[in-house]
């Protein structure tokens, strides 16, 4: 594999969702074009052909798009979940990770999965980010979503809101800030990443009147990061840090929880935003949306985010 021409693994995700649709659409976009990378799509090849037929399309051949056939466990109907295929979804991730760690792939791009189905199949699963981090030895990952105008990282990911405060710890924030700083330098080549750190509470705690997390945990972590040479600032109130004038002064915003930062990111770039997992020994990008079961097989799925994820992975690789 040439460093100038990376080969990426593409997992096709939940087979009943729009993942197979997106893979078909991506293969068609790649036919006759060159995005500077080669793709190995990990999928049931028969499923991709069947979904293409359902969409009234054909699955084209391309020198830059290869299918590695991994068979589903049970027949697939678009839009109808089947727990028997939950292990298949995880097998796609395992194969992609194995290929990345062996050097066969320069990175992986993941189509969406249905978290609830995997859990209903008796497999504990909170998301791609956590699954890959655990498979890499229990590392702490950092979820970052990026679009053309904004990057948002998360201090916590898929947790109930009632559990967020306890999950924001001094050690966790210290590590998160180190990872963001290191990976924005390594992947995006930003010489001194400027990190805007959100507070947890309204008005960043209002000097302790609306909560003490900012005083007791977040501000001290920012001070330690600054002492280590990391350009972190805050805690910023989340309702004012996302104004355009403030964003021009920062390279990334670190939100304290999922729905503090991602609604703004998705408003700014939905359909073209990319999910990047920081802190792993492998490169992983993904789409910014879910399985959209109601759109599977209808022809109404949009492959814009998957294309953006592939193009960013090729660039970062």
HELIX and SHEET records of a PDB file:
HELIX    1   1 UNK A   19  UNK A   30  1                                  12    
HELIX    2   2 UNK A   45  UNK A   54  1                                  10    
HELIX    3   3 UNK A   83  UNK A   85  5                                   3    
HELIX    4   4 UNK A   86  UNK A  102  1                                  17    
HELIX    5   5 UNK A  115  UNK A  120  1                                   6    
HELIX    6   6 UNK A  128  UNK A  135  1                                   8    
HELIX    7   7 UNK A  161  UNK A  163  5                                   3    
HELIX    8   8 UNK A  164  UNK A  167  1                                   4    
HELIX    9   9 UNK A  170  UNK A  186  1                                  17    
HELIX   10  10 UNK A  202  UNK A  205  5                                   4    
HELIX   11  11 UNK A  213  UNK A  213  1                                   1    
HELIX   12  12 UNK A  214  UNK A  218  3                                   5    
HELIX   13  13 UNK A  219  UNK A  227  1                                   9    
HELIX   14  14 UNK A  238  UNK A  241  1                                   4    
HELIX   15  15 UNK A  244  UNK A  247  1                                   4    
HELIX   16  16 UNK A  258  UNK A  269  1                                  12    
HELIX   17  17 UNK A  293  UNK A  295  5                                   3    
HELIX   18  18 UNK A  304  UNK A  316  1                                  13    
SHEET    1   A11 UNK A  65  UNK A  69  0                                        
SHEET    2   A11 UNK A  37  UNK A  43  1                                        
SHEET    3   A11 UNK A   6  UNK A  11  1                                        
SHEET    4   A11 UNK A 107  UNK A 110  1                                        
SHEET    5   A11 UNK A 284  UNK A 286  1                                        
SHEET    6   A11 UNK A 274  UNK A 278 -1                                        
SHEET    7   A11 UNK A 142  UNK A 146 -1                                        
SHEET    8   A11 UNK A 151  UNK A 154 -1                                        
SHEET    9   A11 UNK A 252  UNK A 255  1                                        
SHEET   10   A11 UNK A 194  UNK A 198  1                                        
SHEET   11   A11 UNK A 231  UNK A 236  1                                        
END                                                                             
